[in-house]
Structures are given as C-alpha cells and as structure tokens.
Amino acid sequence: MNPSTDLPLPACDTSLRFVRVMERRADGLVSFEFSIGWPELAVELMLPEAAFEAFCANNRVQRLDA
C-alpha cells in the first residue's frame, strides 16, 4: 500500500490558464510563469512583448501579477 496514492487530489480545471509576469526586460522580452489548472504549478517562459500579448489572448489567461 502506497500512502501517497491514497490521498485525494484537488480538482484541476484545465480550462483555467494563468500568467504571472516576472520581468519585462530591456531587450523587449517578457519573462513569465504560465500554468494550467493550478496556479501553484508553473513553467517559466520568455517571449517578445507582441508574442507574449498574443499568447495571453490565445490562452485566455488570468493575470496573477495585476
């Protein structure tokens, strides 16, 4: 018996997308965290400003840095 598999996992709504801007760099890149379902579990990404704005619109993100 593995106790870690017996714990119920919190619900995860994969339609929820989150972005937290970490830095807007002088070279035009935006460093940000992106997560799906759980805002606590994120990946760090970097995109140019225009691509970042398109990424946010396409994923219909909730901004956590605002």
N, C-alpha and C positions, 0 to 999 in steps of 0.2 A: 504494500500500500504506500503510495506516494502522497504525503500530505499537501504538497503544492498543487496537485491536480484536483484535490477535493474542494478547493476554495472556489466559490463562485466568482466569475469575472464580472466587472462592471459592464453595463451595456455600452456598446460602441455604435454610434450613429455615423456611418461612413459618408453620409451626405454633408456632414459638418466639416468645413475646411477652415483652418486658422493660419494667420500670418502675424509674426511679431518682428518688426524691423529692428535690427541690432545696430546697424550703422549705415549712413549714407556717405560713401567715400568721395574724396576729391576727384578721383578719376572717373566718376559717374556710375560706379557700381553700387548696388544696394545689397547689403548683407542682411539676410533674414532667416528666421526659422519658419518652417512650414509643417503643419501637422494635419492629419485626417482623423476625425473621431475623438481623439483625446488630445487636448492642447498640451498636456504634460510630456507627450512623446513626440519629438520633433526632429527634423533633419535641418541642417544649416545649408543654405544655398546662397549664391550670388548671381545677380543678373544686372544688365544695364537698366537704367531707370525706365525707359519705354517698355522693355521686355517685362520688367517687374510689374508695371501697371497692367499690361495685357494678361500676365499670369494671374494676377489677383482678380481681374474681371472674369477671365475664363473659368476660374475655380470658384467664383462667388464666395470669396473668403470673408471671414470675420476678422477684423483687425484687432489684435490684442495690445498693440502699442499706443493706441489712441487714448 
